[in-house]
Amino acid sequence: MAGSTFGKLFTVTTWGESHGKGLGVVVDGCPAGVPLCEDDIQIYLNRRKPGQNQYSTKRNESDTVEILSGVFQGKTTGTPISMMVRNMDQHSKDYGDIAVSYRPGHADYCFDEKYGFRDYRGGGRSSGRETIGRVAAGAIAAKVLKSLGIELTAYTRSIGDCIIDYNNFDSNEILNNPLYMPDKECSDKAGEYLKQVMSELDSIGSSVECIINGMPTGIGEPVFSKLDAILAQAIMSIGAVKAVEIGDGVSVSKSKGSYNNDSFIIKNGQVCKETNHSGGILGGISDGSPILVRASFKPTPSIYQEQNTINQNKEEIKLSIKGRHDPIIGPRAVVVVESMCAITILDLLLINMSSKLDNLIKLYR
């Protein structure tokens, strides 16, 4: 299978299946000397693991990470870092009914058409558990970025029609509620709505935002490797993401230039912008303002209502999906979005080191 590696200098290769022995990641290109231990990774993995609350799947996994290589005496060695999480609570028998049928909204049919074979147990590589490797790698990238003064804050922006009020934005609230929303009032409202959706044996869509603060100017390549283009690729590669926006996003299609343009000013001797409709990126290059990325997640396709579909013999059938499934994807994907943003930013920072001679002179002369 091609396409399991992301990045050019800071590369991330994920491996494993939802119901296999385990899942993991190999991170290459991480600088030597980064203080790193399993607890640094576990903090991130705990934010995405299943069974945490009434709004997530009841699959009971500790998602305990093991660092297998690339770390010695508490620091990275500069060699590939391999990490693994073992699957402990697979119920593969729950998926027997879909061995010869295709779940609506899933990748089952496309996998069979592409490979002539698929791992139907929980979706195999197309399962949300694949993101374990991304989050483990993102924890490393985020730690390196923090040492450079770059910090990421991700949160659930909306659940169905329940959208956070930015006037109530409190970053401290994000980890205080099961839906990872920075607005407690909206979180309470969304929680009640989600209970209603669950009682109807249905699922609901959501959106996640990530703010990246402390970004230097000049990061991103101006043609095919634009910062916003690579961020969009990174986020769109997360399962169930159907749209990505930067800054004002789709609303720019209704905006006027006189409003959408961010005027430059000098503040305390520094170049700043009066507004940030661009989301911190101009011409595919960071402009020094906070970067705002928004991802829209479709409703979880595995629902308990009876649905119409087909089997491998191309016969129309009725299907009732069994197993343990999340009624919503966004909250558990908050840390996944944050991780993919961190991986992208670090990779482009490393690439940017060779963008001008002065950088090489500072490093080697």
N, C-alpha and C positions, 0 to 999 in steps of 0.2 A: 504493500500500500504506500503510495507516494503521499506527500503533503502532511507529514506528521512533525515537521520541523519549521520553526518560525525564528526569524532574526538573521542577521548577517555576521555580526561580530559576537554579540551576546546571543547565543543560539539556544533554543529550547526545543527538545524532542520528547514528546509524550508517548507513553506506551501502555498497553494493558486494556482489559475489557471489564465491563460492569460486573460480570459474574465469573471472571477468571480468578486465578490465585491472588492477583493483586494488580495495582496500577502504579505508574511512576513516571519519572522524568529524568532526562539527562541534560544538565545545563553546562554548556561549554562557553569559554570566553569570559568567565567571571575573573576579575583581577585577583591576584594573590593578596593575602593579608587582611581580608575582610573577616572580622570576628563573626563566627557563625556556629550555632548549635541547633539541635533538634527543637528546642523550645522556641527559637525564633521562627521556625517554620510552622510549628504546631498552633501558635496563636492565630495564624491566618487560616489554617485548615479547619480549626474549630468554628470559624465563622460560616463555613459552607457545609459542614457535615450534616447528615440527615438526623431526623428524630429529635430535634432540639425543642420543638414546640408543637402546638396543635395545628399549625398551618403547614407543616412539612411532612414528608413521607415518614412512616413508622419504621422504616428500615433502621436497625440499630447497629451503627458502625462507629467505632471510636476514631477511625481514620488516623491512627497513630503512625507517624512518619519515622522512617529509618534512613539515616544518611549512610550510604554505602561506600562512597568514595569522595575524594576532592577536598576533604577537611582533615587537618592534622593539628593537634594541640590547640583546638579551638579556633583555628583560622583557615581560610581557604588557601589552597596550595597553588591555584592557577591551573590545575588540571580539571578534567570533567567532574562535575558534581552529580552523582547519581543518587536518587532518592526513591523510596518505595513505600507504599501503603498497602497492607494486605487486606483483602476482602474477608470478612468474618461472618456476615449475616446474609448470604445469598439464598434466595428461595427460588431456584431456577424452575421448580415445578409449576410456579405461578404462570409461567410463560408457555406451557405446553400447547395451549389453544392457538397460539400465534405462530407455531412452527411452520404451518402451511397456509397462513393467511396474513394479510397486510393491515396493520393498524392505520386508520385514517390520521393524517397529519404527521406520521412518522417517516423515517428514512427506509423502512423495511423494503418496500417495493423497489426503490432506487438502488439499494444495495444488491438485491437479487439480479436486477437488470445489469448492473455494472460488473459484478464478480461471479454471478451464477451460484452464489453461496453466501450465507450470512449467519452470524451468531445471533440467534433470536432471543437469547437470555438477557433481558433487560436492555437490548439494543446494541450490545457489544461496544464498538468504538464510538457509535453515535449517541451513547448514553451520557447523561449529565455527569456521571462519575469520571468521565475522561478529564474533566476540568480540575481534578485533584492535582495533576502534574503542573497545570498552568499556575495554580495558586501557590504550590510549593516553590516554583521558579519565581513567581511574582514577589514572594516574601524576601527572596534574596535581592532581587532588583530594587525593591522598595528600601531595603536597608542600605544599599549602596547610595541610592538617591538621597536618602535622609542625611547621609554624611556630607552631601554636597549642598544641603539646604533646600532640597526639593521634597515636598510632601504632598501626598495624595489623600483626598477625602471623597469616598464614594458612599452613596445612600440610595434608598428607594425614593423616587420622585413621585410616582403615581401607581395606584392599583385601581384598575377600571377607571371610573370617573372621579375617584378620590385623589386629588392632586394637592401636594403640600403648599402651604401659604408661606412664601419666602419671608414675610414679615414675622413669622413665628420660628424661623430657622434657628436651630440650636444644635450645633455639631456634637455636643455632649449627649444629646438625646439619642443619637443614632444607635449606639450599642445598648441603650436602655430599654428598647422595645423589640419584640420578635420580628417586626417587619422592617427594621433598620431604617426608619423614617426620622428625619430631623425635626419633625413637627408632631408633638405628642397628640394634639387634638385630631390631626388628620390620621395618625396611626390608630387611634381608638375607633374612629369612624370607619376606616378601612378594614379593621379587624372584624367589626360587626358585619360589614358587607361581605367579607370573605366567608364568614360562617354561613351566611345565607346561600352563597354560591355552592359551598360544600354540601349543604343540606339538599341541594338540587342535583347532586352528583355531577357537578360541572366544574369548570376551571375558569380562570380569568387572566387577562393580560396585564402587563405592568411595564414601568420604565425605570431605568437606573441612570443616575448622573454621577460623574466623577469630576472633581475640581483638582487641578494640578497647580500648586502654588510654588513660587521660587524658581520658576523656569528662566534660564538665561535667554537672551535674544540669539537668533542665528541658528537654531537647531531645526534640522529638516532640509531635505534636498529639493531644489526648485522645480524639478520636472516629474519623473515617475515616482520618486520616493519622497513626495511631499509629506510633511509631518501629519497633516490631517488625513492624507490618503493612507498612510501606514497605520494610523490609529483606527481608521475606518475598517481596514482589512483585519486588524487584530480583533476588534470588537465583533465584526460580522462573522468571524470564525468561531465565535461562541455559539453553541447550539441554541436555537429558538430566537436568536436576534434577527429581526426583520427590517430594522432601520437604524441608522446612526446619524446623529446630528452634531455639529460643532457650533458653539456659540448660539446665535439666534436660530440656527438650523433652518427648517422648512419655512419658517415665517418670513425669511428674507424675500421669498417669492412675491410677497405682498407689500414689501417695504420700498421706500424711496431712498435714493442715494444720499439725499441731504440728511436723512435720519440714520441710515445704516452705516455711513462712514464714521469711523472713530477719529475724532480730532486729536492731534498730538499737542501736548503741552510740556512745559518744563516745570517740575515740582521738586523743590529741594535740590536743584542742580541735576536732576535725573529726567530722562525722557519718559513721559507717561502718556496715557490716553484718557480723555474725558469719559469715554464710554468703552464698552468691550463687546460690541455686537459681533465682532469677528471671532470671539472665543479664544483670543490669545494667539491666533495664527493668521498671518498675511502672506499670500503668495507661496503657501506651503511651508513657511518658516516661522518659528516662534518669534513674537514681538515683545516678549518680556512681561506681558499681562498674564493673569491666571488663565489656564486652558480649561475650557468647559466642554465635556464630552457627554452625550446623552444616547442611551441605547434603549430601543423599544423591543420588548419580549412578547412573543405571541402567547396565548393561553397554553397551558400544558396539554398536549394532545391526548395523553392517557386519561380518559374520563370513564366513569363507571356506567354512564348511560349506554344503552344499546345503540350501535351505529351500523350504517350500511357500509360494506366493503366488498372485497373479492378475495379469493384464495389463489393458490399457485396454479390451479387449473383454469383460472380466469372465469370462475363461477361467482355470481353475486350471492353474498351471504350476509347474515346478521352476526355482529360480534359484540360481546360484552367483555371488556378488558378487566382482568383480575390483577392482583399484585398490590404493591404499596407505592403510591405516587403522590407527588406534590400537587396541590390544587393551584399553585402559583409558582412561577419560576424566579421572578425578580429578586425577592429578598435574599435567597441563598446565592444568587448570582452577583450580588453587590461586590463581594470580595473578588469574584472572577473578573469583573470589569476593571476593578482597581488593579488587579494583578497584570492583566494584559496591557493596560496603560503604562504601568511601571516597566514592564519588559520592553515595550516599544520605545519609551523615552530613554532608557539606559542604552539600548542598542544604538539609537541615533546620536546620543552623546558621544559614544565611543567612535562612531563613524566621523563625527564632526571634528575630532582631534586632528584629522589630516586635511582639513579644509583650507588651511593657509600655512605658509612657511613659518610665521611667527610661533605657531603652536609647536612645531617640531624643534625650533631653536630653543624654546623654553624647556622642552623636555630633555633634549640631548646635548645641548651646548654647555 
